[in-house]
Amino acid sequence: MILSKDRKVHQRALNRAVRELNKNIYNDDLWRGRFVMRQTGSPRMYVYEDGSGSVLTNVTLVCIDKLTGNTYSETRADYEWLFGNGYKIWEVMNAAIVEKFDVWHEEIKPQERAKMPEFNYRKKSRR
């Protein structure tokens, strides 16, 4: 939890958490960078009444599935996004993958899988 009243400090922390999530999904052997998260819009600042600090509110996070092009957007204003090392940001991505994009439910037939190109979402390494 960040106790600063400076908006830029909170914005940098949010950007850092989203970058870390994207980097971990990019390096994951299962997803190989298939999903990405972006922050859109301009979040608002809420300063505590006692003046002890502030939080970002109305943060809009957009999760994108690069394979299907589906997007999932979530805006919440009821809590601190970075509380607990940003686990709430991870919860949004997990909800998008499991519930909204429903990647585990669809069963691809072997004939259709043969037609699909092998696509790696990661960039080619220059070794």
C-alpha positions in Angstrom: 0.0 0.0 0.0 1.4 3.4 -1.0 0.8 6.3 1.3 2.0 9.0 -1.0 -0.3 11.8 -2.1 1.5 12.2 -5.4 -0.6 10.8 -8.4 2.5 9.9 -10.4 3.8 7.6 -7.7 0.6 5.6 -7.8 0.5 5.6 -11.6 4.1 4.3 -11.8 3.3 1.6 -9.3 0.2 0.5 -11.3 2.2 0.5 -14.5 4.9 -1.6 -12.9 2.4 -4.2 -11.7 0.8 -4.4 -15.2 4.2 -4.7 -16.9 5.2 -7.5 -14.5 2.0 -9.4 -15.2 2.5 -9.1 -19.0 6.1 -10.2 -18.6 5.1 -13.3 -16.6 2.4 -14.3 -19.1 4.9 -13.7 -22.0 7.4 -16.1 -20.3 4.8 -18.6 -19.3 5.2 -22.0 -21.1 1.4 -22.5 -21.4 0.2 -19.1 -22.6 3.4 -17.9 -24.4 2.3 -14.3 -24.4 -1.2 -15.0 -25.7 -2.9 -12.6 -23.3 -1.9 -9.0 -22.5 -3.3 -6.4 -20.2 -3.5 -2.6 -20.8 -4.6 0.3 -18.6 -6.9 2.7 -20.4 -8.3 6.0 -19.4 -7.2 8.3 -16.6 -7.8 7.0 -13.1 -8.9 9.4 -10.4 -7.2 10.1 -7.1 -9.0 9.7 -3.8 -7.2 11.4 -0.8 -8.1 10.0 2.6 -10.1 12.3 4.8 -7.4 12.4 7.4 -4.8 13.4 4.8 -2.6 10.3 5.5 -2.4 9.2 1.8 -4.3 8.5 -1.3 -5.3 5.8 -3.7 -6.1 5.5 -7.4 -9.8 4.8 -8.1 -11.8 4.2 -11.3 -8.9 2.3 -12.9 -9.9 0.6 -16.1 -7.9 -2.5 -17.1 -8.4 -4.2 -20.5 -7.4 -7.8 -21.1 -6.8 -8.8 -24.7 -6.7 -12.3 -26.2 -4.3 -12.2 -29.1 -5.6 -15.4 -30.7 -9.3 -14.6 -30.9 -9.1 -10.8 -30.6 -11.6 -10.8 -27.7 -11.3 -8.1 -25.0 -12.5 -7.9 -21.5 -12.6 -4.6 -19.6 -13.0 -4.0 -15.9 -13.3 -0.8 -13.9 -13.4 -0.8 -10.2 -13.4 2.1 -7.7 -14.0 0.3 -4.5 -10.5 -0.7 -3.4 -6.8 -0.2 -3.7 -5.5 -2.0 -6.9 -2.0 -2.5 -5.6 -2.9 -3.9 -2.2 -1.2 -7.2 -1.5 1.5 -6.8 -4.2 -1.0 -6.3 -7.0 -2.8 -9.6 -6.6 -6.1 -7.9 -7.6 -4.7 -7.2 -11.0 -3.8 -10.8 -11.3 -7.4 -11.7 -10.3 -8.8 -9.6 -13.2 -6.5 -11.4 -15.7 -7.4 -14.8 -14.2 -11.2 -13.9 -14.4 -10.7 -12.8 -18.1 -8.9 -16.0 -19.1 -11.1 -18.5 -17.2 -14.5 -16.9 -17.2 -14.8 -14.4 -20.0 -12.6 -15.8 -22.7 -13.5 -19.4 -21.7 -10.3 -20.9 -23.1 -10.7 -24.2 -21.1 -14.3 -24.9 -22.2 -13.8 -25.0 -25.9 -12.8 -28.3 -27.3 -11.0 -28.1 -30.6 -11.5 -31.1 -32.9 -8.3 -32.7 -34.3 -9.3 -31.9 -37.8 -9.6 -28.2 -36.9 -6.4 -28.2 -34.9 -4.5 -29.5 -38.0 -5.8 -26.5 -40.0 -4.7 -24.0 -37.3 -1.2 -22.7 -37.8 1.3 -23.1 -35.0 1.5 -19.6 -33.7 3.9 -18.5 -31.0 2.9 -15.1 -29.5 6.4 -14.4 -28.3 8.8 -12.5 -30.5 11.6 -14.6 -32.1 14.8 -14.5 -30.1 17.9 -13.2 -31.8 20.5 -15.8 -30.7 
